């Protein structure tokens, strides 16, 4: 499972919605995506604003990709990869104490719960 993390959970959900839009074939880029990966489809169930599940022969317990706020109770367990997209609000980015606490949470909570064979992706 992958997790998209943003300081604001709603922004993480918007990122996930963009990914989900590629499965619909309504835009030029999503049509290109579908032509490259015609075998990938969204599952019939478990797709909502916070979770996206790709159809597989062997359904998994967790969604394929989940959207979470950085301060959410769910903090990285069962993740294969984590995409940190602005995990700290811009207004707090220059406050040393908040940055230190956020970095400690990222390294001490989110990344420690990621699967051993997984990676963190930070763009």
TORKOL-4160 file (C-alpha; in steps of 0.2 Angstrom, whole numbers, padded with zeros to 4 digits, m for minus):
123
<pt num="1" X="0000" Y="0000" Z="0000"/>
<pt num="2" X="0006" Y="0018" Z="m0003"/>
<pt num="3" X="0001" Y="0033" Z="0007"/>
<pt num="4" X="0000" Y="0051" Z="0001"/>
<pt num="5" X="0003" Y="0062" Z="0016"/>
<pt num="6" X="0000" Y="0081" Z="0017"/>
<pt num="7" X="m0001" Y="0093" Z="0031"/>
<pt num="8" X="m0020" Y="0095" Z="0027"/>
<pt num="9" X="m0029" Y="0078" Z="0025"/>
<pt num="10" X="m0040" Y="0087" Z="0012"/>
<pt num="11" X="m0025" Y="0091" Z="0001"/>
<pt num="12" X="m0019" Y="0073" Z="0002"/>
<pt num="13" X="m0037" Y="0068" Z="m0004"/>
<pt num="14" X="m0036" Y="0080" Z="m0018"/>
<pt num="15" X="m0020" Y="0072" Z="m0024"/>
<pt num="16" X="m0028" Y="0055" Z="m0022"/>
<pt num="17" X="m0043" Y="0061" Z="m0033"/>
<pt num="18" X="m0031" Y="0066" Z="m0046"/>
<pt num="19" X="m0023" Y="0049" Z="m0047"/>
<pt num="20" X="m0041" Y="0041" Z="m0047"/>
<pt num="21" X="m0045" Y="0052" Z="m0062"/>
<pt num="22" X="m0033" Y="0043" Z="m0073"/>
<pt num="23" X="m0044" Y="0028" Z="m0072"/>
<pt num="24" X="m0058" Y="0037" Z="m0080"/>
<pt num="25" X="m0052" Y="0041" Z="m0097"/>
<pt num="26" X="m0060" Y="0058" Z="m0097"/>
<pt num="27" X="m0044" Y="0069" Z="m0101"/>
<pt num="28" X="m0030" Y="0067" Z="m0114"/>
<pt num="29" X="m0018" Y="0062" Z="m0100"/>
<pt num="30" X="m0029" Y="0049" Z="m0093"/>
<pt num="31" X="m0032" Y="0042" Z="m0110"/>
<pt num="32" X="m0014" Y="0040" Z="m0112"/>
<pt num="33" X="m0012" Y="0032" Z="m0095"/>
<pt num="34" X="m0026" Y="0019" Z="m0100"/>
<pt num="35" X="m0017" Y="0016" Z="m0116"/>
<pt num="36" X="m0001" Y="0012" Z="m0107"/>
<pt num="37" X="m0009" Y="0002" Z="m0093"/>
<pt num="38" X="m0025" Y="m0006" Z="m0100"/>
<pt num="39" X="m0025" Y="m0020" Z="m0088"/>
<pt num="40" X="m0026" Y="m0008" Z="m0072"/>
<pt num="41" X="m0044" Y="m0005" Z="m0066"/>
<pt num="42" X="m0051" Y="0002" Z="m0050"/>
<pt num="43" X="m0060" Y="m0011" Z="m0039"/>
<pt num="44" X="m0078" Y="m0010" Z="m0038"/>
<pt num="45" X="m0078" Y="m0007" Z="m0019"/>
<pt num="46" X="m0067" Y="0003" Z="m0007"/>
<pt num="47" X="m0064" Y="0018" Z="m0017"/>
<pt num="48" X="m0068" Y="0034" Z="m0009"/>
<pt num="49" X="m0060" Y="0051" Z="m0005"/>
<pt num="50" X="m0047" Y="0043" Z="0006"/>
<pt num="51" X="m0044" Y="0026" Z="m0001"/>
<pt num="52" X="m0041" Y="0019" Z="m0019"/>
<pt num="53" X="m0040" Y="0001" Z="m0023"/>
<pt num="54" X="m0034" Y="m0007" Z="m0039"/>
<pt num="55" X="m0043" Y="m0022" Z="m0045"/>
<pt num="56" X="m0032" Y="m0038" Z="m0042"/>
<pt num="57" X="m0035" Y="m0057" Z="m0043"/>
<pt num="58" X="m0030" Y="m0057" Z="m0024"/>
<pt num="59" X="m0038" Y="m0043" Z="m0015"/>
<pt num="60" X="m0028" Y="m0036" Z="m0001"/>
<pt num="61" X="m0033" Y="m0030" Z="0016"/>
<pt num="62" X="m0027" Y="m0013" Z="0014"/>
<pt num="63" X="m0031" Y="m0001" Z="m0001"/>
<pt num="64" X="m0018" Y="0002" Z="m0015"/>
<pt num="65" X="m0016" Y="0020" Z="m0011"/>
<pt num="66" X="m0022" Y="0030" Z="0004"/>
<pt num="67" X="m0023" Y="0049" Z="0008"/>
<pt num="68" X="m0019" Y="0055" Z="0025"/>
<pt num="69" X="m0016" Y="0071" Z="0034"/>
<pt num="70" X="0001" Y="0072" Z="0043"/>
<pt num="71" X="m0007" Y="0073" Z="0060"/>
<pt num="72" X="m0019" Y="0059" Z="0057"/>
<pt num="73" X="m0020" Y="0044" Z="0069"/>
<pt num="74" X="m0015" Y="0033" Z="0055"/>
<pt num="75" X="0003" Y="0035" Z="0054"/>
<pt num="76" X="0011" Y="0024" Z="0041"/>
<pt num="77" X="0008" Y="0006" Z="0046"/>
<pt num="78" X="0007" Y="m0007" Z="0032"/>
<pt num="79" X="0014" Y="0005" Z="0020"/>
<pt num="80" X="0026" Y="0000" Z="0006"/>
<pt num="81" X="0029" Y="0018" Z="0001"/>
<pt num="82" X="0025" Y="0035" Z="0008"/>
<pt num="83" X="0024" Y="0051" Z="m0003"/>
<pt num="84" X="0026" Y="0066" Z="0009"/>
<pt num="85" X="0019" Y="0081" Z="0000"/>
<pt num="86" X="0021" Y="0097" Z="0011"/>
<pt num="87" X="0019" Y="0088" Z="0027"/>
<pt num="88" X="0020" Y="0105" Z="0037"/>
<pt num="89" X="0009" Y="0120" Z="0033"/>
<pt num="90" X="0018" Y="0134" Z="0025"/>
<pt num="91" X="0014" Y="0146" Z="0039"/>
<pt num="92" X="0023" Y="0134" Z="0051"/>
<pt num="93" X="0038" Y="0129" Z="0040"/>
<pt num="94" X="0049" Y="0143" Z="0047"/>
<pt num="95" X="0045" Y="0139" Z="0065"/>
<pt num="96" X="0060" Y="0129" Z="0072"/>
<pt num="97" X="0050" Y="0120" Z="0086"/>
<pt num="98" X="0036" Y="0114" Z="0074"/>
<pt num="99" X="0049" Y="0109" Z="0061"/>
<pt num="100" X="0058" Y="0099" Z="0074"/>
<pt num="101" X="0042" Y="0091" Z="0080"/>
<pt num="102" X="0037" Y="0087" Z="0063"/>
<pt num="103" X="0054" Y="0079" Z="0058"/>
<pt num="104" X="0053" Y="0069" Z="0074"/>
<pt num="105" X="0036" Y="0063" Z="0070"/>
<pt num="106" X="0041" Y="0059" Z="0052"/>
<pt num="107" X="0056" Y="0049" Z="0057"/>
<pt num="108" X="0050" Y="0042" Z="0073"/>
<pt num="109" X="0032" Y="0037" Z="0068"/>
<pt num="110" X="0029" Y="0037" Z="0050"/>
<pt num="111" X="0045" Y="0030" Z="0043"/>
<pt num="112" X="0047" Y="0017" Z="0057"/>
<pt num="113" X="0030" Y="0009" Z="0053"/>
<pt num="114" X="0034" Y="0007" Z="0035"/>
<pt num="115" X="0037" Y="m0010" Z="0029"/>
<pt num="116" X="0056" Y="m0015" Z="0030"/>
<pt num="117" X="0057" Y="m0018" Z="0011"/>
<pt num="118" X="0048" Y="m0001" Z="0007"/>
<pt num="119" X="0054" Y="0016" Z="0002"/>
<pt num="120" X="0050" Y="0034" Z="0006"/>
<pt num="121" X="0047" Y="0045" Z="m0009"/>
<pt num="122" X="0048" Y="0064" Z="m0007"/>
<pt num="123" X="0046" Y="0075" Z="m0022"/>
